[in-house]
Amino acid sequence: MYNHAPKDYKCPICPAVKGLENEVTYIKQTDLVYKDELVSAFINSFFIEGNLGHVIIVPNKHSENIYDMPEEYIRQISEVSKKIAGAMKTAYSCDGITTLQNNEPAGDQHAFHFHFHVFPRYKDDNLHANLSHKRLTTPEERSPYAEKLKEHLK
Amino acid sequence: MYNHAPKDYKCPICPAVKGLENEVTYIKQTDLVYKDELVSAFINSFFIEGNLGHVIIVPNKHSENIYDMPEEYIRQISEVSKKIAGAMKTAYSCDGITTLQNNEPAGDQHAFHFHFHVFPRYKDDNLHANLSHKRLTTPEERSPYAEKLKEHLK
């Protein structure tokens, strides 16, 4: 329903939840911070300058958006978002947490596999102005965030 | 945990979920679009210019933020967000949906009762730039949105 992925779309998130690294996805397995039967969470490949190391939580089974997502997945993602928020507070010493989830191109959805963002927030970080200036990072730049977060998700 | 409401805080959301209208809250009962045992959803009292009639979903029992919220509430809010998203697509003929949830003042939280925003999105609506220019509306301005949405939540 309301799908926008082209017919030959190569999903950049499906390989990552299957443990694969290839040319379709920027996600490396060192980005993985949480996984259960239903959902996985990764450090996002793109960083927002004032909110480094933010996380996306995704369903392990492909759904494009919130309209398509079976309820058990959306419920589990919300529960995991609470875990990640708590862990991020300690691991990153951030001053707040914002969660954000976009559907359809007009809603700023770029990757057509449901993904739920969890951002660390800091005083005057200007998150909303900076969302349009995301920067692709290297796996080496991301891994310290994954390591810190995993410590607090145990 | 990580609470910011002052000691004598008068919660503007608690009266509304109890069915009350008073000077502590802008929310009127005509703003209510959904209610079950755990959560309620209202048309937000403040409008964002390009995203009129957006909704907040709140726990009926007071929790300040995501860290405090019992899991059954966050799970239910996520399930209701999916219902509202689907209803909004039809009721508002919008081009997308964005959900947003803020915690702590540094995370742009202004009302200290957990609330989960569901925004209708439109091409080039510039939501993120406009978030800081919210406008207090009248109950009369909000009620057509509540009526439309309720029609599609039945």
Boltz contact constraints between the chains, C-beta under 6 A:
constraints:
  - contact:
      token1: [A, 66]
      token2: [B, 82]
      max_distance: 6.0
  - contact:
      token1: [A, 66]
      token2: [B, 85]
      max_distance: 6.0
  - contact:
      token1: [A, 67]
      token2: [B, 86]
      max_distance: 6.0
  - contact:
      token1: [A, 71]
      token2: [B, 79]
      max_distance: 6.0
  - contact:
      token1: [A, 74]
      token2: [B, 78]
      max_distance: 6.0
  - contact:
      token1: [A, 74]
      token2: [B, 82]
      max_distance: 6.0
  - contact:
      token1: [A, 75]
      token2: [B, 75]
      max_distance: 6.0
  - contact:
      token1: [A, 75]
      token2: [B, 78]
      max_distance: 6.0
  - contact:
      token1: [A, 75]
      token2: [B, 79]
      max_distance: 6.0
  - contact:
      token1: [A, 78]
      token2: [B, 74]
      max_distance: 6.0
  - contact:
      token1: [A, 78]
      token2: [B, 75]
      max_distance: 6.0
  - contact:
      token1: [A, 78]
      token2: [B, 78]
      max_distance: 6.0
  - contact:
      token1: [A, 79]
      token2: [B, 71]
      max_distance: 6.0
  - contact:
      token1: [A, 79]
      token2: [B, 75]
      max_distance: 6.0
  - contact:
      token1: [A, 82]
      token2: [B, 66]
      max_distance: 6.0
  - contact:
      token1: [A, 82]
      token2: [B, 74]
      max_distance: 6.0
  - contact:
      token1: [A, 85]
      token2: [B, 66]
      max_distance: 6.0
  - contact:
      token1: [A, 86]
      token2: [B, 67]
      max_distance: 6.0
  - contact:
      token1: [A, 95]
      token2: [B, 106]
      max_distance: 6.0
  - contact:
      token1: [A, 96]
      token2: [B, 103]
      max_distance: 6.0
  - contact:
      token1: [A, 96]
      token2: [B, 104]
      max_distance: 6.0
  - contact:
      token1: [A, 96]
      token2: [B, 106]
      max_distance: 6.0
  - contact:
      token1: [A, 96]
      token2: [B, 107]
      max_distance: 6.0
  - contact:
      token1: [A, 97]
      token2: [B, 103]
      max_distance: 6.0
  - contact:
      token1: [A, 97]
      token2: [B, 107]
      max_distance: 6.0
  - contact:
      token1: [A, 98]
      token2: [B, 102]
      max_distance: 6.0
  - contact:
      token1: [A, 98]
      token2: [B, 107]
      max_distance: 6.0
  - contact:
      token1: [A, 99]
      token2: [B, 101]
      max_distance: 6.0
  - contact:
      token1: [A, 100]
      token2: [B, 100]
      max_distance: 6.0
  - contact:
      token1: [A, 101]
      token2: [B, 99]
      max_distance: 6.0
  - contact:
      token1: [A, 102]
      token2: [B, 98]
      max_distance: 6.0
  - contact:
      token1: [A, 103]
      token2: [B, 96]
      max_distance: 6.0
  - contact:
      token1: [A, 103]
      token2: [B, 97]
      max_distance: 6.0
  - contact:
      token1: [A, 104]
      token2: [B, 96]
      max_distance: 6.0
  - contact:
      token1: [A, 106]
      token2: [B, 95]
      max_distance: 6.0
  - contact:
      token1: [A, 106]
      token2: [B, 96]
      max_distance: 6.0
  - contact:
      token1: [A, 106]
      token2: [B, 121]
      max_distance: 6.0
  - contact:
      token1: [A, 106]
      token2: [B, 122]
      max_distance: 6.0
  - contact:
      token1: [A, 106]
      token2: [B, 123]
      max_distance: 6.0
  - contact:
      token1: [A, 107]
      token2: [B, 96]
      max_distance: 6.0
  - contact:
      token1: [A, 107]
      token2: [B, 97]
      max_distance: 6.0
  - contact:
      token1: [A, 107]
      token2: [B, 98]
      max_distance: 6.0
  - contact:
      token1: [A, 107]
      token2: [B, 121]
      max_distance: 6.0
  - contact:
      token1: [A, 121]
      token2: [B, 106]
      max_distance: 6.0
  - contact:
      token1: [A, 121]
      token2: [B, 107]
      max_distance: 6.0
  - contact:
      token1: [A, 122]
      token2: [B, 106]
      max_distance: 6.0
  - contact:
      token1: [A, 123]
      token2: [B, 106]
      max_distance: 6.0
  - contact:
      token1: [A, 128]
      token2: [B, 128]
      max_distance: 6.0
  - contact:
      token1: [A, 128]
      token2: [B, 131]
      max_distance: 6.0
  - contact:
      token1: [A, 131]
      token2: [B, 128]
      max_distance: 6.0
